[in-house]
Amino acid sequence: MDSFNVQTDQRDQMVEITDRVRRVVEHSGVQSGAAIVYVPHTTAGVTINENADPDVVHDFLKQLDVMVPWRQPFYRHAEGNSASHVKASMMGFSAHVIIERGRLVLGTWQGIWFCEFDGPRQRKVHVQVMPAITS
């Protein structure tokens, strides 16, 4: 397993980490298999989505705010960040990417995104590269 840190500077923010994951895969030497990208935080997540147009990230974060407002009268969590927990669970805490010929198999417009929902913070991302099982 390899890990790296992601520093965020906003409460809600998406940081593209595709190149960092790609470097981990290249360093592993695995030619065929899978990479698991895991975020060990309850108020941050990871997703795969478009990385070509920055408006996609803008729209994504705005829509999450509509669906999960920062304040709701029924929230009970004492830390006051209930929305962060809900958004992180909606995104998920891991993503799996196929590796073929030593490269991540992603679509033309796809990138791997770290999703911050309770920043700014320094966060950790773990990447486990697993070779394909052959018989």
Residue pairs with C-beta under 8 A, 6 or more apart in sequence:
1 126
1 127
1 128
2 24
2 27
2 28
2 126
2 127
2 129
3 124
3 125
3 126
3 127
4 17
4 20
4 24
4 124
4 125
4 127
5 122
5 123
5 124
5 125
6 15
6 17
6 114
6 116
6 122
6 123
6 124
6 125
7 120
7 121
7 122
7 123
8 15
8 114
8 116
8 119
8 120
8 121
8 122
8 123
9 119
9 120
10 116
10 119
10 120
11 116
11 117
11 118
11 119
11 120
12 61
12 64
12 65
12 87
12 116
12 117
12 119
13 61
13 115
13 116
13 119
13 120
14 57
14 60
14 61
14 113
14 114
14 115
14 116
15 113
15 114
15 116
16 51
16 111
16 112
16 113
16 114
17 37
17 46
17 112
17 113
17 114
17 125
18 51
18 104
18 106
18 111
18 112
20 125
21 35
21 37
21 97
21 104
21 112
21 127
22 103
22 104
24 35
24 127
24 129
25 35
25 99
25 102
25 103
25 104
25 127
25 129
26 102
28 129
29 102
30 99
30 102
30 129
30 130
30 131
31 99
31 100
31 101
31 102
31 131
32 99
32 100
32 101
32 131
32 132
33 98
33 99
33 129
33 130
33 131
33 132
34 96
34 97
34 98
34 99
34 129
34 130
34 132
35 96
35 97
35 99
35 104
35 127
35 128
35 129
35 130
36 94
36 95
36 96
36 127
36 128
36 130
37 46
37 94
37 95
37 96
37 97
37 112
37 125
37 126
37 127
38 46
38 93
38 94
38 125
38 126
38 127
38 128
39 45
39 46
39 93
39 94
39 114
39 115
39 123
39 124
39 125
39 126
40 93
40 124
40 126
41 88
41 93
41 123
41 124
42 85
42 88
43 81
43 84
43 85
43 87
43 88
43 116
43 117
43 118
44 88
44 114
44 115
44 116
44 117
44 118
44 121
44 123
45 87
45 88
45 89
45 90
45 91
45 92
45 93
45 114
45 115
45 117
46 91
46 92
46 93
46 94
46 95
46 112
46 113
46 114
46 115
46 125
47 91
47 92
47 95
47 112
47 113
47 115
48 95
48 97
48 106
48 110
48 111
48 112
48 113
49 56
49 60
49 110
49 111
49 113
50 56
50 109
50 110
50 111
51 109
51 110
51 111
51 113
52 109
57 113
64 87
64 90
67 90
68 83
68 86
68 87
68 90
69 83
70 83
71 83
72 82
72 83
75 82
75 83
76 82
77 85
81 117
81 118
83 117
84 117
84 118
85 117
87 115
87 117
88 115
88 117
91 115
95 112
97 104
97 105
97 106
97 112
98 104
98 105
99 105
99 129
104 112
106 112
114 123
114 125
116 123
